[in-house]
Amino acid sequence: MILSDRDIHQFLKQGLLKIEPCIEEHIEPASVDLTLGCHYLKPQPSKSG
């Protein structure tokens, strides 16, 4: 399902969609930018053949 920014706001208001923390600047015309966390792991290449 593709939601417009209006739909996203409406779903949030109705409780049909939950985003925490919901940062207004992250709501785009047909998407929401998400931050997964403060840390990430970078895989290292295997040293064995």
PDB file of N, CA, C, O and CB in Angstrom:
ATOM      1  N   MET A   1       0.843  -1.167   0.000  1.00  0.00           N
ATOM      2  CA  MET A   1       0.000   0.000   0.000  1.00  0.00           C
ATOM      3  C   MET A   1       0.896   1.240   0.000  1.00  0.00           C
ATOM      4  O   MET A   1       1.841   1.335   0.782  1.00  0.00           O
ATOM      5  CB  MET A   1      -0.963  -0.007   1.219  1.00  0.00           C
ATOM      6  N   ILE A   2       0.594   2.159  -0.862  1.00  0.00           N
ATOM      7  CA  ILE A   2       1.318   3.429  -0.912  1.00  0.00           C
ATOM      8  C   ILE A   2       0.425   4.498  -0.288  1.00  0.00           C
ATOM      9  O   ILE A   2      -0.731   4.669  -0.675  1.00  0.00           O
ATOM     10  CB  ILE A   2       1.718   3.810  -2.390  1.00  0.00           C
ATOM     11  N   LEU A   3       0.983   5.207   0.681  1.00  0.00           N
ATOM     12  CA  LEU A   3       0.237   6.263   1.361  1.00  0.00           C
ATOM     13  C   LEU A   3       0.832   7.620   1.024  1.00  0.00           C
ATOM     14  O   LEU A   3       2.051   7.779   0.962  1.00  0.00           O
ATOM     15  CB  LEU A   3       0.236   6.040   2.885  1.00  0.00           C
ATOM     16  N   SER A   4      -0.036   8.589   0.808  1.00  0.00           N
ATOM     17  CA  SER A   4       0.431   9.968   0.634  1.00  0.00           C
ATOM     18  C   SER A   4       0.769  10.534   2.009  1.00  0.00           C
ATOM     19  O   SER A   4       0.453   9.925   3.031  1.00  0.00           O
ATOM     20  CB  SER A   4      -0.650  10.853  -0.091  1.00  0.00           C
ATOM     21  N   ASP A   5       1.405  11.687   2.030  1.00  0.00           N
ATOM     22  CA  ASP A   5       1.717  12.295   3.325  1.00  0.00           C
ATOM     23  C   ASP A   5       0.438  12.610   4.102  1.00  0.00           C
ATOM     24  O   ASP A   5       0.421  12.518   5.330  1.00  0.00           O
ATOM     25  CB  ASP A   5       2.548  13.577   3.129  1.00  0.00           C
ATOM     26  N   ARG A   6      -0.625  12.979   3.399  1.00  0.00           N
ATOM     27  CA  ARG A   6      -1.911  13.219   4.068  1.00  0.00           C
ATOM     28  C   ARG A   6      -2.428  11.939   4.707  1.00  0.00           C
ATOM     29  O   ARG A   6      -2.895  11.945   5.846  1.00  0.00           O
ATOM     30  CB  ARG A   6      -2.951  13.770   3.071  1.00  0.00           C
ATOM     31  N   ASP A   7      -2.337  10.828   3.951  1.00  0.00           N
ATOM     32  CA  ASP A   7      -2.766   9.535   4.484  1.00  0.00           C
ATOM     33  C   ASP A   7      -1.930   9.141   5.698  1.00  0.00           C
ATOM     34  O   ASP A   7      -2.469   8.651   6.690  1.00  0.00           O
ATOM     35  CB  ASP A   7      -2.669   8.450   3.401  1.00  0.00           C
ATOM     36  N   ILE A   8      -0.619   9.352   5.623  1.00  0.00           N
ATOM     37  CA  ILE A   8       0.271   9.019   6.738  1.00  0.00           C
ATOM     38  C   ILE A   8      -0.148   9.798   7.981  1.00  0.00           C
ATOM     39  O   ILE A   8      -0.259   9.224   9.064  1.00  0.00           O
ATOM     40  CB  ILE A   8       1.750   9.324   6.377  1.00  0.00           C
ATOM     41  N   HIS A   9      -0.380  11.101   7.830  1.00  0.00           N
ATOM     42  CA  HIS A   9      -0.813  11.916   8.970  1.00  0.00           C
ATOM     43  C   HIS A   9      -2.159  11.428   9.516  1.00  0.00           C
ATOM     44  O   HIS A   9      -2.353  11.363  10.730  1.00  0.00           O
ATOM     45  CB  HIS A   9      -0.915  13.399   8.560  1.00  0.00           C
ATOM     46  N   GLN A  10      -3.084  11.087   8.617  1.00  0.00           N
ATOM     47  CA  GLN A  10      -4.403  10.617   9.039  1.00  0.00           C
ATOM     48  C   GLN A  10      -4.291   9.281   9.776  1.00  0.00           C
ATOM     49  O   GLN A  10      -4.924   9.095  10.815  1.00  0.00           O
ATOM     50  CB  GLN A  10      -5.341  10.479   7.822  1.00  0.00           C
ATOM     51  N   PHE A  11      -3.499   8.362   9.254  1.00  0.00           N
ATOM     52  CA  PHE A  11      -3.314   7.062   9.900  1.00  0.00           C
ATOM     53  C   PHE A  11      -2.669   7.230  11.268  1.00  0.00           C
ATOM     54  O   PHE A  11      -3.049   6.545  12.218  1.00  0.00           O
ATOM     55  CB  PHE A  11      -2.458   6.137   9.019  1.00  0.00           C
ATOM     56  N   LEU A  12      -1.695   8.137  11.383  1.00  0.00           N
ATOM     57  CA  LEU A  12      -1.063   8.396  12.676  1.00  0.00           C
ATOM     58  C   LEU A  12      -2.089   8.936  13.673  1.00  0.00           C
ATOM     59  O   LEU A  12      -2.132   8.503  14.824  1.00  0.00           O
ATOM     60  CB  LEU A  12       0.106   9.391  12.517  1.00  0.00           C
ATOM     61  N   LYS A  13      -2.906   9.875  13.227  1.00  0.00           N
ATOM     62  CA  LYS A  13      -3.906  10.496  14.097  1.00  0.00           C
ATOM     63  C   LYS A  13      -4.949   9.481  14.562  1.00  0.00           C
ATOM     64  O   LYS A  13      -5.404   9.533  15.705  1.00  0.00           O
ATOM     65  CB  LYS A  13      -4.592  11.655  13.371  1.00  0.00           C
ATOM     66  N   GLN A  14      -5.328   8.553  13.669  1.00  0.00           N
ATOM     67  CA  GLN A  14      -6.338   7.542  13.992  1.00  0.00           C
ATOM     68  C   GLN A  14      -5.754   6.353  14.759  1.00  0.00           C
ATOM     69  O   GLN A  14      -6.498   5.485  15.216  1.00  0.00           O
ATOM     70  CB  GLN A  14      -6.999   7.050  12.716  1.00  0.00           C
ATOM     71  N   GLY A  15      -4.441   6.310  14.901  1.00  0.00           N
ATOM     72  CA  GLY A  15      -3.814   5.195  15.601  1.00  0.00           C
ATOM     73  C   GLY A  15      -3.636   3.958  14.745  1.00  0.00           C
ATOM     74  O   GLY A  15      -3.311   2.889  15.261  1.00  0.00           O
ATOM     75  N   LEU A  16      -3.847   4.089  13.436  1.00  0.00           N
ATOM     76  CA  LEU A  16      -3.682   2.957  12.527  1.00  0.00           C
ATOM     77  C   LEU A  16      -2.225   2.733  12.151  1.00  0.00           C
ATOM     78  O   LEU A  16      -1.862   1.677  11.633  1.00  0.00           O
ATOM     79  CB  LEU A  16      -4.507   3.171  11.276  1.00  0.00           C
ATOM     80  N   LEU A  17      -1.403   3.726  12.413  1.00  0.00           N
ATOM     81  CA  LEU A  17       0.031   3.674  12.137  1.00  0.00           C
ATOM     82  C   LEU A  17       0.733   4.284  13.341  1.00  0.00           C
ATOM     83  O   LEU A  17       0.331   5.334  13.843  1.00  0.00           O
ATOM     84  CB  LEU A  17       0.405   4.434  10.798  1.00  0.00           C
ATOM     85  N   LYS A  18       1.787   3.614  13.799  1.00  0.00           N
ATOM     86  CA  LYS A  18       2.515   4.126  14.960  1.00  0.00           C
ATOM     87  C   LYS A  18       3.989   4.217  14.609  1.00  0.00           C
ATOM     88  O   LYS A  18       4.606   3.232  14.203  1.00  0.00           O
ATOM     89  CB  LYS A  18       2.298   3.220  16.211  1.00  0.00           C
ATOM     90  N   ILE A  19       4.548   5.410  14.768  1.00  0.00           N
ATOM     91  CA  ILE A  19       5.966   5.656  14.522  1.00  0.00           C
ATOM     92  C   ILE A  19       6.489   6.418  15.734  1.00  0.00           C
ATOM     93  O   ILE A  19       5.990   7.495  16.061  1.00  0.00           O
ATOM     94  CB  ILE A  19       6.204   6.460  13.172  1.00  0.00           C
ATOM     95  N   GLU A  20       7.492   5.859  16.395  1.00  0.00           N
ATOM     96  CA  GLU A  20       8.080   6.529  17.561  1.00  0.00           C
ATOM     97  C   GLU A  20       9.585   6.565  17.425  1.00  0.00           C
ATOM     98  O   GLU A  20      10.184   5.524  17.154  1.00  0.00           O
ATOM     99  CB  GLU A  20       7.678   5.822  18.872  1.00  0.00           C
ATOM    100  N   PRO A  21      10.206   7.667  17.591  1.00  0.00           N
ATOM    101  CA  PRO A  21       9.571   8.978  17.685  1.00  0.00           C
ATOM    102  C   PRO A  21       9.103   9.426  16.303  1.00  0.00           C
ATOM    103  O   PRO A  21       9.763   9.157  15.299  1.00  0.00           O
ATOM    104  CB  PRO A  21      10.543  10.019  18.293  1.00  0.00           C
ATOM    105  N   CYS A  22       7.987  10.095  16.260  1.00  0.00           N
ATOM    106  CA  CYS A  22       7.457  10.600  14.993  1.00  0.00           C
ATOM    107  C   CYS A  22       7.990  12.019  14.802  1.00  0.00           C
ATOM    108  O   CYS A  22       7.600  12.949  15.508  1.00  0.00           O
ATOM    109  CB  CYS A  22       5.878  10.572  14.972  1.00  0.00           C
ATOM    110  N   ILE A  23       8.885  12.159  13.836  1.00  0.00           N
ATOM    111  CA  ILE A  23       9.504  13.453  13.557  1.00  0.00           C
ATOM    112  C   ILE A  23       8.876  14.005  12.277  1.00  0.00           C
ATOM    113  O   ILE A  23       9.024  13.430  11.198  1.00  0.00           O
ATOM    114  CB  ILE A  23      11.070  13.325  13.418  1.00  0.00           C
ATOM    115  N   GLU A  24       8.185  15.110  12.416  1.00  0.00           N
ATOM    116  CA  GLU A  24       7.429  15.705  11.303  1.00  0.00           C
ATOM    117  C   GLU A  24       8.281  15.885  10.052  1.00  0.00           C
ATOM    118  O   GLU A  24       7.807  15.653   8.940  1.00  0.00           O
ATOM    119  CB  GLU A  24       6.855  17.048  11.723  1.00  0.00           C
ATOM    120  N   GLU A  25       9.524  16.295  10.224  1.00  0.00           N
ATOM    121  CA  GLU A  25      10.404  16.545   9.078  1.00  0.00           C
ATOM    122  C   GLU A  25      10.752  15.261   8.320  1.00  0.00           C
ATOM    123  O   GLU A  25      11.240  15.330   7.192  1.00  0.00           O
ATOM    124  CB  GLU A  25      11.683  17.225   9.545  1.00  0.00           C
ATOM    125  N   HIS A  26      10.513  14.098   8.917  1.00  0.00           N
ATOM    126  CA  HIS A  26      10.831  12.825   8.269  1.00  0.00           C
ATOM    127  C   HIS A  26       9.688  12.305   7.401  1.00  0.00           C
ATOM    128  O   HIS A  26       9.858  11.322   6.681  1.00  0.00           O
ATOM    129  CB  HIS A  26      11.181  11.790   9.315  1.00  0.00           C
ATOM    130  N   ILE A  27       8.524  12.958   7.462  1.00  0.00           N
ATOM    131  CA  ILE A  27       7.391  12.537   6.636  1.00  0.00           C
ATOM    132  C   ILE A  27       7.502  13.228   5.288  1.00  0.00           C
ATOM    133  O   ILE A  27       7.433  14.453   5.187  1.00  0.00           O
ATOM    134  CB  ILE A  27       6.024  12.868   7.325  1.00  0.00           C
ATOM    135  N   GLU A  28       7.677  12.410   4.254  1.00  0.00           N
ATOM    136  CA  GLU A  28       7.847  12.896   2.882  1.00  0.00           C
ATOM    137  C   GLU A  28       6.532  12.705   2.117  1.00  0.00           C
ATOM    138  O   GLU A  28       5.587  12.152   2.678  1.00  0.00           O
ATOM    139  CB  GLU A  28       9.023  12.148   2.162  1.00  0.00           C
ATOM    140  N   PRO A  29       6.440  13.150   0.841  1.00  0.00           N
ATOM    141  CA  PRO A  29       5.193  13.047   0.084  1.00  0.00           C
ATOM    142  C   PRO A  29       4.600  11.634   0.000  1.00  0.00           C
ATOM    143  O   PRO A  29       3.376  11.502  -0.022  1.00  0.00           O
ATOM    144  CB  PRO A  29       5.424  13.552  -1.291  1.00  0.00           C
ATOM    145  N   ALA A  30       5.402  10.594  -0.047  1.00  0.00           N
ATOM    146  CA  ALA A  30       4.862   9.230  -0.096  1.00  0.00           C
ATOM    147  C   ALA A  30       5.748   8.269   0.685  1.00  0.00           C
ATOM    148  O   ALA A  30       5.834   7.088   0.347  1.00  0.00           O
ATOM    149  CB  ALA A  30       4.724   8.754  -1.552  1.00  0.00           C
ATOM    150  N   SER A  31       6.409   8.772   1.734  1.00  0.00           N
ATOM    151  CA  SER A  31       7.293   7.911   2.517  1.00  0.00           C
ATOM    152  C   SER A  31       7.594   8.552   3.864  1.00  0.00           C
ATOM    153  O   SER A  31       7.274   9.714   4.112  1.00  0.00           O
ATOM    154  CB  SER A  31       8.600   7.631   1.751  1.00  0.00           C
ATOM    155  N   VAL A  32       8.220   7.755   4.724  1.00  0.00           N
ATOM    156  CA  VAL A  32       8.698   8.244   6.013  1.00  0.00           C
ATOM    157  C   VAL A  32      10.150   7.814   6.136  1.00  0.00           C
ATOM    158  O   VAL A  32      10.463   6.633   5.990  1.00  0.00           O
ATOM    159  CB  VAL A  32       7.827   7.696   7.212  1.00  0.00           C
ATOM    160  N   ASP A  33      11.034   8.757   6.403  1.00  0.00           N
ATOM    161  CA  ASP A  33      12.441   8.439   6.633  1.00  0.00           C
ATOM    162  C   ASP A  33      12.574   7.898   8.051  1.00  0.00           C
ATOM    163  O   ASP A  33      12.132   8.532   9.009  1.00  0.00           O
ATOM    164  CB  ASP A  33      13.359   9.695   6.415  1.00  0.00           C
ATOM    165  N   LEU A  34      13.183   6.725   8.177  1.00  0.00           N
ATOM    166  CA  LEU A  34      13.336   6.089   9.483  1.00  0.00           C
ATOM    167  C   LEU A  34      14.793   6.046   9.894  1.00  0.00           C
ATOM    168  O   LEU A  34      15.682   5.886   9.057  1.00  0.00           O
ATOM    169  CB  LEU A  34      12.754   4.679   9.467  1.00  0.00           C
ATOM    170  N   THR A  35      15.031   6.187  11.176  1.00  0.00           N
ATOM    171  CA  THR A  35      16.356   6.009  11.754  1.00  0.00           C
ATOM    172  C   THR A  35      16.305   4.725  12.562  1.00  0.00           C
ATOM    173  O   THR A  35      15.483   4.591  13.467  1.00  0.00           O
ATOM    174  CB  THR A  35      16.789   7.244  12.642  1.00  0.00           C
ATOM    175  N   LEU A  36      17.179   3.780  12.239  1.00  0.00           N
ATOM    176  CA  LEU A  36      17.132   2.485  12.902  1.00  0.00           C
ATOM    177  C   LEU A  36      17.878   2.461  14.218  1.00  0.00           C
ATOM    178  O   LEU A  36      17.574   1.634  15.078  1.00  0.00           O
ATOM    179  CB  LEU A  36      17.684   1.438  12.003  1.00  0.00           C
ATOM    180  N   GLY A  37      18.839   3.334  14.399  1.00  0.00           N
ATOM    181  CA  GLY A  37      19.570   3.359  15.654  1.00  0.00           C
ATOM    182  C   GLY A  37      20.820   4.198  15.555  1.00  0.00           C
ATOM    183  O   GLY A  37      21.117   4.781  14.512  1.00  0.00           O
ATOM    184  N   CYS A  38      21.547   4.252  16.653  1.00  0.00           N
ATOM    185  CA  CYS A  38      22.752   5.072  16.722  1.00  0.00           C
ATOM    186  C   CYS A  38      23.996   4.310  16.291  1.00  0.00           C
ATOM    187  O   CYS A  38      25.014   4.919  15.963  1.00  0.00           O
ATOM    188  CB  CYS A  38      22.939   5.597  18.122  1.00  0.00           C
ATOM    189  N   HIS A  39      23.921   2.990  16.289  1.00  0.00           N
ATOM    190  CA  HIS A  39      25.094   2.164  16.005  1.00  0.00           C
ATOM    191  C   HIS A  39      24.818   1.253  14.812  1.00  0.00           C
ATOM    192  O   HIS A  39      23.670   0.904  14.534  1.00  0.00           O
ATOM    193  CB  HIS A  39      25.487   1.326  17.246  1.00  0.00           C
ATOM    194  N   TYR A  40      25.867   0.880  14.124  1.00  0.00           N
ATOM    195  CA  TYR A  40      25.735  -0.081  13.039  1.00  0.00           C
ATOM    196  C   TYR A  40      26.992  -0.930  12.990  1.00  0.00           C
ATOM    197  O   TYR A  40      28.041  -0.530  13.496  1.00  0.00           O
ATOM    198  CB  TYR A  40      25.488   0.630  11.678  1.00  0.00           C
ATOM    199  N   LEU A  41      26.886  -2.096  12.382  1.00  0.00           N
ATOM    200  CA  LEU A  41      28.020  -3.000  12.217  1.00  0.00           C
ATOM    201  C   LEU A  41      28.411  -3.034  10.756  1.00  0.00           C
ATOM    202  O   LEU A  41      27.556  -3.107   9.874  1.00  0.00           O
ATOM    203  CB  LEU A  41      27.686  -4.423  12.730  1.00  0.00           C
ATOM    204  N   LYS A  42      29.684  -2.982  10.510  1.00  0.00           N
ATOM    205  CA  LYS A  42      30.195  -3.075   9.151  1.00  0.00           C
ATOM    206  C   LYS A  42      30.857  -4.446   9.003  1.00  0.00           C
ATOM    207  O   LYS A  42      31.859  -4.717   9.665  1.00  0.00           O
ATOM    208  CB  LYS A  42      31.206  -1.904   8.831  1.00  0.00           C
ATOM    209  N   PRO A  43      30.313  -5.316   8.145  1.00  0.00           N
ATOM    210  CA  PRO A  43      30.897  -6.649   7.987  1.00  0.00           C
ATOM    211  C   PRO A  43      32.326  -6.567   7.460  1.00  0.00           C
ATOM    212  O   PRO A  43      32.635  -5.761   6.582  1.00  0.00           O
ATOM    213  CB  PRO A  43      30.040  -7.499   7.044  1.00  0.00           C
ATOM    214  N   GLN A  44      33.176  -7.401   8.004  1.00  0.00           N
ATOM    215  CA  GLN A  44      34.566  -7.487   7.554  1.00  0.00           C
ATOM    216  C   GLN A  44      34.684  -8.636   6.557  1.00  0.00           C
ATOM    217  O   GLN A  44      34.051  -9.676   6.743  1.00  0.00           O
ATOM    218  CB  GLN A  44      35.544  -7.691   8.762  1.00  0.00           C
ATOM    219  N   PRO A  45      35.483  -8.469   5.501  1.00  0.00           N
ATOM    220  CA  PRO A  45      35.666  -9.559   4.543  1.00  0.00           C
ATOM    221  C   PRO A  45      36.286 -10.770   5.239  1.00  0.00           C
ATOM    222  O   PRO A  45      37.121 -10.632   6.133  1.00  0.00           O
ATOM    223  CB  PRO A  45      36.553  -9.102   3.359  1.00  0.00           C
ATOM    224  N   SER A  46      35.866 -11.943   4.814  1.00  0.00           N
ATOM    225  CA  SER A  46      36.396 -13.184   5.378  1.00  0.00           C
ATOM    226  C   SER A  46      37.856 -13.353   4.984  1.00  0.00           C
ATOM    227  O   SER A  46      38.225 -13.083   3.841  1.00  0.00           O
ATOM    228  CB  SER A  46      35.568 -14.399   4.909  1.00  0.00           C
ATOM    229  N   LYS A  47      38.695 -13.801   5.928  1.00  0.00           N
ATOM    230  CA  LYS A  47      40.112 -14.012   5.637  1.00  0.00           C
ATOM    231  C   LYS A  47      40.379 -15.419   5.125  1.00  0.00           C
ATOM    232  O   LYS A  47      41.470 -15.699   4.630  1.00  0.00           O
ATOM    233  CB  LYS A  47      40.949 -13.748   6.878  1.00  0.00           C
ATOM    234  N   SER A  48      39.394 -16.313   5.237  1.00  0.00           N
ATOM    235  CA  SER A  48      39.584 -17.675   4.725  1.00  0.00           C
ATOM    236  C   SER A  48      39.021 -17.766   3.312  1.00  0.00           C
ATOM    237  O   SER A  48      38.142 -16.993   2.929  1.00  0.00           O
ATOM    238  CB  SER A  48      38.901 -18.725   5.655  1.00  0.00           C
ATOM    239  N   GLY A  49      39.546 -18.734   2.535  1.00  0.00           N
ATOM    240  CA  GLY A  49      39.216 -18.886   1.131  1.00  0.00           C
ATOM    241  C   GLY A  49      37.815 -19.171   0.881  1.00  0.00           C
ATOM    242  O   GLY A  49      37.411 -19.322  -0.272  1.00  0.00           O
TER     243      GLY A  49
END
